[in-house]
Amino acid sequence: MPRHFMTIDAARKNLTAIENSAVDDLLAGRLDRRDFLRHGSVLGLSLPFLGSLVAAAGLGTQKARAEGKPGGTVRAGVATPGGAID
């Protein structure tokens, strides 16, 4: 179930019937996050707007957590030119 009903309801006031249908499908679980973003972009909705609806529905991406180890090695890929630069 969505976590922020007020956010979703406020956003739905300005949507057309087709756009609201896509939101209904997302909330009912018939569309996953990826399909909802694809359908919304085809309908002409902005990506930040779609992202806020997905986040309000509780389907946002998880934040990555990386933990370093004491004494570990950091490796970075750096592109260097193969010849002289003018």
MOPAC internal coordinates of N, CA, C and O (Angstrom, degrees):
PM7 1SCF
backbone

  N    0.0000 0     0.00 0     0.00 0    0    0    0
  C    1.4500 1     0.00 0     0.00 0    1    0    0
  C    1.5253 1   110.03 1     0.00 0    2    1    0
  O    1.2310 1   120.73 1   -30.47 1    3    2    1
  N    1.3158 1   116.21 1   149.53 1    3    2    1
  C    1.4628 1   120.06 1  -179.45 1    5    3    2
  C    1.5215 1   111.66 1   -65.71 1    6    5    3
  O    1.2310 1   121.69 1   -33.13 1    7    6    5
  N    1.3153 1   114.38 1   146.87 1    7    6    5
  C    1.4490 1   119.80 1   179.65 1    9    7    6
  C    1.5205 1   112.30 1   -87.31 1   10    9    7
  O    1.2310 1   120.16 1   146.39 1   11   10    9
  N    1.3083 1   117.31 1   -33.61 1   11   10    9
  C    1.4618 1   121.09 1  -173.91 1   13   11   10
  C    1.5293 1   109.85 1  -119.37 1   14   13   11
  O    1.2310 1   120.71 1   -99.77 1   15   14   13
  N    1.3194 1   116.24 1    80.23 1   15   14   13
  C    1.4681 1   120.79 1  -178.39 1   17   15   14
  C    1.5222 1   112.04 1   -60.65 1   18   17   15
  O    1.2310 1   120.31 1   141.46 1   19   18   17
  N    1.3212 1   117.02 1   -38.54 1   19   18   17
  C    1.4629 1   120.15 1  -177.10 1   21   19   18
  C    1.5213 1   110.94 1   -65.07 1   22   21   19
  O    1.2310 1   119.74 1   141.16 1   23   22   21
  N    1.3239 1   118.11 1   -38.84 1   23   22   21
  C    1.4547 1   121.57 1   178.55 1   25   23   22
  C    1.5198 1   110.55 1   -64.33 1   26   25   23
  O    1.2310 1   120.73 1   135.31 1   27   26   25
  N    1.3138 1   116.21 1   -44.69 1   27   26   25
  C    1.4650 1   120.45 1  -179.68 1   29   27   26
  C    1.5188 1   110.64 1   -66.72 1   30   29   27
  O    1.2310 1   119.78 1   136.12 1   31   30   29
  N    1.3271 1   118.02 1   -43.88 1   31   30   29
  C    1.4631 1   120.85 1   179.74 1   33   31   30
  C    1.5211 1   111.87 1   -63.45 1   34   33   31
  O    1.2310 1   120.21 1   139.82 1   35   34   33
  N    1.3260 1   117.20 1   -40.18 1   35   34   33
  C    1.4642 1   120.35 1   178.72 1   37   35   34
  C    1.5252 1   110.82 1   -65.41 1   38   37   35
  O    1.2310 1   120.34 1   141.89 1   39   38   37
  N    1.3111 1   116.95 1   -38.11 1   39   38   37
  C    1.4633 1   120.51 1  -179.67 1   41   39   38
  C    1.5216 1   111.48 1   -70.89 1   42   41   39
  O    1.2310 1   120.21 1   146.37 1   43   42   41
  N    1.3241 1   117.20 1   -33.63 1   43   42   41
  C    1.4626 1   121.04 1  -176.11 1   45   43   42
  C    1.5233 1   113.23 1   -73.31 1   46   45   43
  O    1.2310 1   119.35 1   162.22 1   47   46   45
  N    1.3257 1   118.85 1   -17.78 1   47   46   45
  C    1.4597 1   121.67 1  -177.90 1   49   47   46
  C    1.5229 1   112.09 1   -61.25 1   50   49   47
  O    1.2310 1   119.79 1   147.88 1   51   50   49
  N    1.3345 1   118.00 1   -32.12 1   51   50   49
  C    1.4610 1   121.68 1  -175.70 1   53   51   50
  C    1.5254 1   113.06 1   -99.92 1   54   53   51
  O    1.2310 1   119.87 1  -172.29 1   55   54   53
  N    1.3284 1   117.85 1     7.71 1   55   54   53
  C    1.4580 1   120.80 1  -177.64 1   57   55   54
  C    1.5212 1   110.94 1   -94.37 1   58   57   55
  O    1.2310 1   120.99 1   -24.99 1   59   58   57
  N    1.3289 1   115.72 1   155.01 1   59   58   57
  C    1.4583 1   120.92 1   175.70 1   61   59   58
  C    1.5261 1   108.96 1   -80.47 1   62   61   59
  O    1.2310 1   120.81 1    -4.54 1   63   62   61
  N    1.3211 1   116.05 1   175.46 1   63   62   61
  C    1.4676 1   120.86 1  -179.31 1   65   63   62
  C    1.5334 1   110.95 1   -63.78 1   66   65   63
  O    1.2310 1   119.98 1   141.38 1   67   66   65
  N    1.3118 1   117.64 1   -38.62 1   67   66   65
  C    1.4703 1   121.04 1   179.94 1   69   67   66
  C    1.5262 1   110.23 1   -67.36 1   70   69   67
  O    1.2310 1   120.47 1   137.47 1   71   70   69
  N    1.3243 1   116.71 1   -42.53 1   71   70   69
  C    1.4683 1   120.36 1   179.47 1   73   71   70
  C    1.5250 1   110.63 1   -66.38 1   74   73   71
  O    1.2310 1   120.28 1   140.49 1   75   74   73
  N    1.3282 1   117.07 1   -39.51 1   75   74   73
  C    1.4646 1   120.44 1   176.70 1   77   75   74
  C    1.5184 1   111.47 1   -65.50 1   78   77   75
  O    1.2310 1   120.39 1   148.57 1   79   78   77
  N    1.3276 1   116.85 1   -31.43 1   79   78   77
  C    1.4576 1   120.61 1   176.51 1   81   79   78
  C    1.5310 1   110.60 1   -63.57 1   82   81   79
  O    1.2310 1   120.56 1   139.34 1   83   82   81
  N    1.3296 1   116.54 1   -40.66 1   83   82   81
  C    1.4669 1   120.27 1   177.64 1   85   83   82
  C    1.5275 1   110.71 1   -64.36 1   86   85   83
  O    1.2310 1   120.34 1   140.60 1   87   86   85
  N    1.3273 1   116.96 1   -39.40 1   87   86   85
  C    1.4752 1   120.42 1   177.24 1   89   87   86
  C    1.5235 1   110.32 1   -65.02 1   90   89   87
  O    1.2310 1   120.52 1   138.53 1   91   90   89
  N    1.3337 1   116.60 1   -41.47 1   91   90   89
  C    1.4691 1   120.16 1   177.34 1   93   91   90
  C    1.5221 1   111.22 1   -60.31 1   94   93   91
  O    1.2310 1   120.52 1   137.89 1   95   94   93
  N    1.3434 1   116.62 1   -42.11 1   95   94   93
  C    1.4628 1   120.65 1   179.01 1   97   95   94
  C    1.5203 1   111.53 1   -64.35 1   98   97   95
  O    1.2310 1   120.37 1   142.12 1   99   98   97
  N    1.3231 1   116.89 1   -37.88 1   99   98   97
  C    1.4645 1   120.68 1   177.47 1  101   99   98
  C    1.5228 1   110.46 1   -63.98 1  102  101   99
  O    1.2310 1   120.54 1   132.39 1  103  102  101
  N    1.3234 1   116.58 1   -47.61 1  103  102  101
  C    1.4700 1   120.89 1  -177.37 1  105  103  102
  C    1.5224 1   112.12 1   -67.84 1  106  105  103
  O    1.2310 1   120.39 1   150.24 1  107  106  105
  N    1.3404 1   116.87 1   -29.76 1  107  106  105
  C    1.4690 1   120.61 1   179.50 1  109  107  106
  C    1.5214 1   112.15 1   -83.40 1  110  109  107
  O    1.2310 1   120.29 1   171.45 1  111  110  109
  N    1.3263 1   117.05 1    -8.55 1  111  110  109
  C    1.4597 1   120.13 1   179.15 1  113  111  110
  C    1.5211 1   114.22 1    88.05 1  114  113  111
  O    1.2310 1   120.15 1  -172.75 1  115  114  113
  N    1.3307 1   117.31 1     7.25 1  115  114  113
  C    1.4629 1   119.98 1   178.88 1  117  115  114
  C    1.5244 1   111.88 1   -80.66 1  118  117  115
  O    1.2310 1   119.95 1   162.02 1  119  118  117
  N    1.3304 1   117.70 1   -17.98 1  119  118  117
  C    1.4593 1   123.55 1   175.62 1  121  119  118
  C    1.5231 1   108.02 1  -122.03 1  122  121  119
  O    1.2310 1   120.54 1   -43.70 1  123  122  121
  N    1.3205 1   116.57 1   136.30 1  123  122  121
  C    1.4576 1   117.87 1   172.81 1  125  123  122
  C    1.5301 1   108.43 1   -88.81 1  126  125  123
  O    1.2310 1   120.59 1    -2.92 1  127  126  125
  N    1.3109 1   116.48 1   177.08 1  127  126  125
  C    1.4588 1   121.77 1  -175.26 1  129  127  126
  C    1.5217 1   111.40 1   -58.21 1  130  129  127
  O    1.2310 1   120.18 1   134.92 1  131  130  129
  N    1.3139 1   117.25 1   -45.08 1  131  130  129
  C    1.4614 1   121.40 1  -177.47 1  133  131  130
  C    1.5252 1   111.62 1   -63.39 1  134  133  131
  O    1.2310 1   120.35 1   134.33 1  135  134  133
  N    1.3304 1   116.94 1   -45.67 1  135  134  133
  C    1.4656 1   120.06 1   179.55 1  137  135  134
  C    1.5288 1   111.64 1   -66.36 1  138  137  135
  O    1.2310 1   120.43 1   143.34 1  139  138  137
  N    1.3300 1   116.78 1   -36.66 1  139  138  137
  C    1.4574 1   119.84 1   178.05 1  141  139  138
  C    1.5228 1   110.92 1   -63.53 1  142  141  139
  O    1.2310 1   120.21 1   135.78 1  143  142  141
  N    1.3279 1   117.20 1   -44.22 1  143  142  141
  C    1.4602 1   120.04 1   178.45 1  145  143  142
  C    1.5204 1   111.07 1   -63.58 1  146  145  143
  O    1.2310 1   120.32 1   142.02 1  147  146  145
  N    1.3355 1   116.99 1   -37.98 1  147  146  145
  C    1.4642 1   120.68 1   178.91 1  149  147  146
  C    1.5253 1   110.11 1   -66.55 1  150  149  147
  O    1.2310 1   119.79 1   131.85 1  151  150  149
  N    1.3267 1   118.00 1   -48.15 1  151  150  149
  C    1.4652 1   121.06 1   179.53 1  153  151  150
  C    1.5247 1   111.10 1   -62.44 1  154  153  151
  O    1.2310 1   120.65 1   137.68 1  155  154  153
  N    1.3138 1   116.36 1   -42.32 1  155  154  153
  C    1.4646 1   119.82 1  -179.84 1  157  155  154
  C    1.5097 1   112.71 1   -64.16 1  158  157  155
  O    1.2310 1   120.13 1   142.37 1  159  158  157
  N    1.3215 1   117.36 1   -37.63 1  159  158  157
  C    1.4644 1   119.49 1   179.32 1  161  159  158
  C    1.5288 1   110.62 1   -70.97 1  162  161  159
  O    1.2310 1   119.74 1   146.69 1  163  162  161
  N    1.3305 1   118.10 1   -33.31 1  163  162  161
  C    1.4649 1   120.79 1   175.52 1  165  163  162
  C    1.5269 1   110.21 1   -66.16 1  166  165  163
  O    1.2310 1   120.39 1   143.76 1  167  166  165
  N    1.3274 1   116.86 1   -36.24 1  167  166  165
  C    1.4590 1   121.23 1   179.70 1  169  167  166
  C    1.5265 1   112.23 1   -76.06 1  170  169  167
  O    1.2310 1   119.84 1   170.71 1  171  170  169
  N    1.3284 1   117.91 1    -9.29 1  171  170  169
  C    1.4588 1   121.36 1   176.96 1  173  171  170
  C    1.5087 1   114.63 1    94.13 1  174  173  171
  O    1.2310 1   119.98 1  -165.71 1  175  174  173
  N    1.3193 1   117.65 1    14.29 1  175  174  173
  C    1.4622 1   120.15 1   177.10 1  177  175  174
  C    1.5217 1   109.12 1   -80.74 1  178  177  175
  O    1.2310 1   120.54 1   -32.50 1  179  178  177
  N    1.3199 1   116.58 1   147.50 1  179  178  177
  C    1.4621 1   119.97 1  -178.05 1  181  179  178
  C    1.5264 1   110.61 1   -75.39 1  182  181  179
  O    1.2310 1   121.07 1   -29.81 1  183  182  181
  N    1.3088 1   115.55 1   150.19 1  183  182  181
  C    1.4575 1   120.87 1  -178.68 1  185  183  182
  C    1.5314 1   112.52 1   -63.73 1  186  185  183
  O    1.2310 1   118.93 1   138.48 1  187  186  185
  N    1.3437 1   119.64 1   -41.52 1  187  186  185
  C    1.4750 1   117.74 1   176.30 1  189  187  186
  C    1.5270 1   112.61 1   -61.35 1  190  189  187
  O    1.2310 1   120.12 1   142.80 1  191  190  189
  N    1.3319 1   117.38 1   -37.20 1  191  190  189
  C    1.4597 1   120.88 1   178.01 1  193  191  190
  C    1.5222 1   110.52 1   -64.58 1  194  193  191
  O    1.2310 1   120.50 1   134.43 1  195  194  193
  N    1.3319 1   116.64 1   -45.57 1  195  194  193
  C    1.4669 1   120.79 1   178.88 1  197  195  194
  C    1.5220 1   110.88 1   -63.30 1  198  197  195
  O    1.2310 1   120.80 1   139.03 1  199  198  197
  N    1.3316 1   116.08 1   -40.97 1  199  198  197
  C    1.4555 1   120.05 1   178.95 1  201  199  198
  C    1.5135 1   112.37 1   -62.87 1  202  201  199
  O    1.2310 1   120.60 1   142.50 1  203  202  201
  N    1.3384 1   116.45 1   -37.50 1  203  202  201
  C    1.4631 1   118.82 1   179.19 1  205  203  202
  C    1.5294 1   110.86 1   -69.01 1  206  205  203
  O    1.2310 1   119.97 1   144.22 1  207  206  205
  N    1.3414 1   117.66 1   -35.78 1  207  206  205
  C    1.4619 1   120.01 1   176.31 1  209  207  206
  C    1.5262 1   111.30 1   -66.45 1  210  209  207
  O    1.2310 1   120.71 1   138.40 1  211  210  209
  N    1.3324 1   116.24 1   -41.60 1  211  210  209
  C    1.4677 1   120.11 1   179.17 1  213  211  210
  C    1.5284 1   109.98 1   -64.07 1  214  213  211
  O    1.2310 1   120.66 1   137.17 1  215  214  213
  N    1.3234 1   116.34 1   -42.83 1  215  214  213
  C    1.4681 1   119.61 1   179.34 1  217  215  214
  C    1.5232 1   111.10 1   -65.43 1  218  217  215
  O    1.2310 1   120.26 1   140.40 1  219  218  217
  N    1.3397 1   117.11 1   -39.60 1  219  218  217
  C    1.4601 1   120.43 1   179.04 1  221  219  218
  C    1.5269 1   111.74 1   -66.55 1  222  221  219
  O    1.2310 1   120.92 1   150.32 1  223  222  221
  N    1.3268 1   115.85 1   -29.68 1  223  222  221
  C    1.4702 1   120.11 1   177.95 1  225  223  222
  C    1.5272 1   111.54 1   -79.50 1  226  225  223
  O    1.2310 1   120.23 1   174.33 1  227  226  225
  N    1.3280 1   117.16 1    -5.67 1  227  226  225
  C    1.4612 1   120.68 1   178.86 1  229  227  226
  C    1.5087 1   113.68 1    81.92 1  230  229  227
  O    1.2310 1   120.30 1  -158.48 1  231  230  229
  N    1.3318 1   117.04 1    21.52 1  231  230  229
  C    1.4619 1   120.82 1  -178.97 1  233  231  230
  C    1.5127 1   112.80 1  -111.07 1  234  233  231
  O    1.2310 1   119.67 1  -162.38 1  235  234  233
  N    1.3117 1   118.23 1    17.62 1  235  234  233
  C    1.4537 1   121.86 1  -179.53 1  237  235  234
  C    1.5188 1   111.57 1   -67.53 1  238  237  235
  O    1.2310 1   121.32 1   -13.16 1  239  238  237
  N    1.3010 1   115.08 1   166.84 1  239  238  237
  C    1.4591 1   120.17 1  -179.89 1  241  239  238
  C    1.5239 1   109.74 1   -75.69 1  242  241  239
  O    1.2310 1   121.16 1   -27.59 1  243  242  241
  N    1.2996 1   115.38 1   152.41 1  243  242  241
  C    1.4567 1   121.14 1   177.04 1  245  243  242
  C    1.5172 1   109.64 1   -80.53 1  246  245  243
  O    1.2310 1   120.53 1   -35.56 1  247  246  245
  N    1.3018 1   116.59 1   144.44 1  247  246  245
  C    1.4580 1   120.66 1   177.32 1  249  247  246
  C    1.5186 1   109.37 1   -73.28 1  250  249  247
  O    1.2310 1   121.16 1   -42.70 1  251  250  249
  N    1.3197 1   115.38 1   137.30 1  251  250  249
  C    1.4551 1   120.29 1   179.20 1  253  251  250
  C    1.5287 1   109.32 1   -75.09 1  254  253  251
  O    1.2310 1   121.30 1   -41.59 1  255  254  253
  N    1.3055 1   115.13 1   138.41 1  255  254  253
  C    1.4606 1   119.92 1   177.23 1  257  255  254
  C    1.5206 1   108.05 1  -124.14 1  258  257  255
  O    1.2310 1   121.14 1   -62.93 1  259  258  257
  N    1.2946 1   115.42 1   117.07 1  259  258  257
  C    1.4539 1   120.33 1   177.49 1  261  259  258
  C    1.5225 1   108.59 1  -113.66 1  262  261  259
  O    1.2310 1   121.25 1   -42.07 1  263  262  261
  N    1.2908 1   115.22 1   137.93 1  263  262  261
  C    1.4533 1   119.54 1   179.18 1  265  263  262
  C    1.5224 1   108.62 1  -117.89 1  266  265  263
  O    1.2310 1   121.27 1   -48.16 1  267  266  265
  N    1.3050 1   115.17 1   131.84 1  267  266  265
  C    1.4588 1   120.29 1   177.46 1  269  267  266
  C    1.5206 1   110.81 1   -89.40 1  270  269  267
  O    1.2310 1   121.31 1   -21.30 1  271  270  269
  N    1.3168 1   115.11 1   158.70 1  271  270  269
  C    1.4563 1   120.36 1   177.25 1  273  271  270
  C    1.5182 1   108.63 1  -111.53 1  274  273  271
  O    1.2310 1   120.16 1   -42.17 1  275  274  273
  N    1.3083 1   117.30 1   137.83 1  275  274  273
  C    1.4684 1   118.76 1   176.80 1  277  275  274
  C    1.5321 1   110.36 1   -60.03 1  278  277  275
  O    1.2310 1   121.17 1   -47.61 1  279  278  277
  N    1.3231 1   115.37 1   132.39 1  279  278  277
  C    1.4617 1   120.26 1   179.20 1  281  279  278
  C    1.5215 1   112.89 1    80.72 1  282  281  279
  O    1.2310 1   119.62 1  -170.63 1  283  282  281
  N    1.3497 1   118.34 1     9.37 1  283  282  281
  C    1.4580 1   121.93 1  -179.97 1  285  283  282
  C    1.5225 1   111.28 1   -75.73 1  286  285  283
  O    1.2310 1   120.75 1    -6.11 1  287  286  285
  N    1.3171 1   116.17 1   173.89 1  287  286  285
  C    1.4605 1   122.29 1  -179.86 1  289  287  286
  C    1.5218 1   109.54 1  -112.50 1  290  289  287
  O    1.2310 1   121.16 1   -47.42 1  291  290  289
  N    1.3158 1   115.40 1   132.58 1  291  290  289
  C    1.4582 1   120.92 1   175.42 1  293  291  290
  C    1.5126 1   107.27 1   -98.32 1  294  293  291
  O    1.2310 1   120.82 1   -53.85 1  295  294  293
  N    1.3312 1   116.04 1   126.15 1  295  294  293
  C    1.4664 1   120.07 1   179.18 1  297  295  294
  C    1.5192 1   108.46 1  -115.58 1  298  297  295
  O    1.2310 1   121.37 1   -43.41 1  299  298  297
  N    1.3242 1   114.99 1   136.59 1  299  298  297
  C    1.4628 1   120.17 1   179.86 1  301  299  298
  C    1.5189 1   108.74 1  -133.44 1  302  301  299
  O    1.2310 1   120.47 1   -40.49 1  303  302  301
  N    1.3071 1   116.70 1   139.51 1  303  302  301
  C    1.4527 1   121.19 1   176.79 1  305  303  302
  C    1.5221 1   109.10 1   -92.57 1  306  305  303
  O    1.2310 1   120.53 1   -55.69 1  307  306  305
  N    1.3246 1   116.58 1   124.31 1  307  306  305
  C    1.4626 1   121.52 1  -178.55 1  309  307  306
  C    1.5285 1   107.83 1  -126.06 1  310  309  307
  O    1.2310 1   120.98 1   -54.36 1  311  310  309
  N    1.3194 1   115.73 1   125.64 1  311  310  309
  C    1.4621 1   119.71 1   178.32 1  313  311  310
  C    1.5240 1   109.22 1   -82.61 1  314  313  311
  O    1.2310 1   120.83 1   -53.89 1  315  314  313
  N    1.3158 1   116.03 1   126.11 1  315  314  313
  C    1.4640 1   121.41 1   177.55 1  317  315  314
  C    1.5252 1   108.59 1  -117.65 1  318  317  315
  O    1.2310 1   120.38 1   -36.54 1  319  318  317
  N    1.3278 1   116.87 1   143.46 1  319  318  317
  C    1.4706 1   119.14 1   179.85 1  321  319  318
  C    1.5196 1   111.28 1   -67.08 1  322  321  319
  O    1.2310 1   121.17 1   -34.55 1  323  322  321
  N    1.3305 1   115.37 1   145.45 1  323  322  321
  C    1.4637 1   120.41 1  -179.80 1  325  323  322
  C    1.4984 1   113.78 1   -83.19 1  326  325  323
  O    1.2310 1   119.79 1   163.85 1  327  326  325
  N    1.3384 1   118.00 1   -16.15 1  327  326  325
  C    1.4537 1   121.62 1  -177.60 1  329  327  326
  C    1.5133 1   110.76 1  -135.23 1  330  329  327
  O    1.2310 1   121.41 1     9.40 1  331  330  329
  N    1.3231 1   114.91 1  -170.60 1  331  330  329
  C    1.4582 1   121.19 1  -179.10 1  333  331  330
  C    1.5359 1   109.96 1   -71.40 1  334  333  331
  O    1.2310 1   121.36 1   -34.09 1  335  334  333
  N    1.3082 1   115.01 1   145.91 1  335  334  333
  C    1.4605 1   121.35 1   177.86 1  337  335  334
  C    1.5146 1   108.40 1  -107.58 1  338  337  335
  O    1.2310 1   120.51 1   -50.80 1  339  338  337
  N    1.3248 1   116.63 1   129.20 1  339  338  337
  C    1.4761 1   121.02 1   177.98 1  341  339  338
  C    1.5053 1   110.44 1   -87.98 1  342  341  339
  O    1.2310 1   120.10 1   180.00 1  343  342  341

